[in-house]
């Protein structure tokens, strides 16, 4: 069950006044029960011992079924954990937007915005609070892409504890007991 208090509600009209979700005009009529999209996102910081590049991990669920995952080394190296995690969030946002469009084309109704869970406070706060500012210019494009998706109501972002972030399985070497715990959360 999702705790609604985890998601920050903000007025975006002054920042992105014309933004809206891309909804196909030729989609089938929605039928059946609406589905909820949830996503867990993570990126390790400088996890590759040779290149010091980070690794992105994303798992997307429709209702409670895992339907898409992504695990890939990032091309750039960053001096802090904020950059890699924000890049991972941008990739997840683009994957979710594509999935929502595809589901609508199939005539599948969606239940509200997609829920994204990330384990970094700064990455959660920056795109969900209009008054927050970006301090690193090189993260500008992912920053505005994610904020625009939040403003359009396509996604919403909440903090997930590192211990329970399922995407950790795709970014780090995880001990046996923790791996078993994370797998049980996917397969419950």
N, C-alpha and C positions, 0 to 999 in steps of 0.2 A: 504494500500500500504506500502511496506517495504522500508525504507530508507537505501539504500546500503552503505551510509557513516557510518552507525552504526556498521558495521562489519569490524574488523581489519584483513587485509591481511598480512600474514607473511610467511617467508621461513622456513620450518620445516626440510629440507633435512639433516641438521647436527644433529638434535635431534632424529628424527624417520625416518631413511632413507628407511626402508623396510616396512613401514606401508601401508596398503591398506584396503579398505572396503571389507568385506566378501560378495561376490556376488555368488549366487548359480549357479553352472554349468549346472544344469538341469532345469532351469527356463523356463517358457513359453516365446515365442517371445513377446516383449512389443507391445501393441496395444492401440490406443486411445490417448487422450490428456494427457500429463504428469501432475502429481499432485505435489503440494508443501506441505511439512510437516512443520508445525510451532508448537512450544511448549512454554508454559509459566510455569516457575518454581518458587517456593517460599518455604521458611521454616521459621517458627517463631523461635525466640530464647527463650528457656526455657519457653515455653507457658504453659506447664502442671504445675499447681501450687503445686501439691503434689510431683512429681518426678523431676520437672524442666527439663524434656526432651522436645525436640523440635518436631514439627509436619511438615511433608513434604506435599506439594501440587503440583500436576502436571496436566496440561491439554494439550492434544495433538490434533491438528487440521490437517485434510487433506483438502487442499484448505481452505475453510472458515467454514467447518463443524467440530464441536467437536466430536471426535470419541473415545477418551480414556481419562480417568481421574484416578488419584491416590491420595489418602489422607490417610496418616498413621502416627502414632506416631513413632518417631525414638527410637531405643533401647539404645542409648548412650546419655550422658549429656556432653555439651561442655561449656567452659567458655566464648566463643565469638560467634558471629553470623556467622562467616566465615565457621566454621566446618559444622554445620547443613545445610547451604545453599550449600556447596560444595558436601555434601552427597546427597542432593536432586538433584543436577545437574548430579551426577554420575548415580543415578537411572533413571533420565529422558534420559540420553544418552543410557543406556542399553535398555530402552523401545523403543526408536527411532530406534536403530539398529535392534531390533527384528521386529518392524513394517516394516522397509524398506526391510528386507529380505523376510518377508511374502508377501508384495505387489509385489515384484519382482517375487516370485514364482507364483503369480496369473497372471503375465503378465502385470502388471500395470506399466507404465513408471513413473519415478520420475524426478522432475525438480530440479536439483542441490542438494546441501546439505540441511539438515533440519535446520530451523532457531529456535534457542532457545533464549528466552527472560528472563532475570533475573534482579532483582532490587538491586543487591549489586555490587558496582564497583570493589572490590577486587576479587570477584568470577568471574566476567567477564574478568578482566585483566589477572589474573593468568594463565588460560588455553589458552589464545589467543595471548599472547606475549611470544615468545620463551625465551627471556632474563630474564623473571620474575622467581623468585625462591620461593620455598616453605619454610616457616619458621616453620611449625608445622609438625613434622615427622609422627604423627598418621594420617594425611590426605594424606599420600603418595600414597596409592593405588587409591583412587578416583581421585586424582590429575593427575596421569599418565594415567589412563583410559580415562579421558575427553580430556587431551592433545593429546593422540594418535588418538582419534576420530576426533578432529579438524585437526590434521596433515593429516589424511587420506581423508579429504574432506567429511566426513559423516555428520558432524554438523558444524555450526558456531554460535557464541554466541554474543549477543548484550545486552546493558543495556536497561531496561524498567523502567520507573518511578514507584515508589511504588503505586501511586494513580491510575495507570492504569494497574497494573499487575493482570490479571484475576485470577491467582493462589491464590491470597489473600483470595478468597472465601473458599478455602479448608484448610487454615492454621490458620485463626484467626476468632474471633467473629467480624463481620463487621456490622456497623450501617445500618439502613434501607435505607437511601439515597445512601450510597456508594454501598451497595449490589445491589440495583436497577440499578445503573450505571454500575457495573461490569457485571451483568446479561445481560444488553442491549448490552454490547460489545461481549458477547458470542453469542447472538441470533440475531445479526444484520443481 
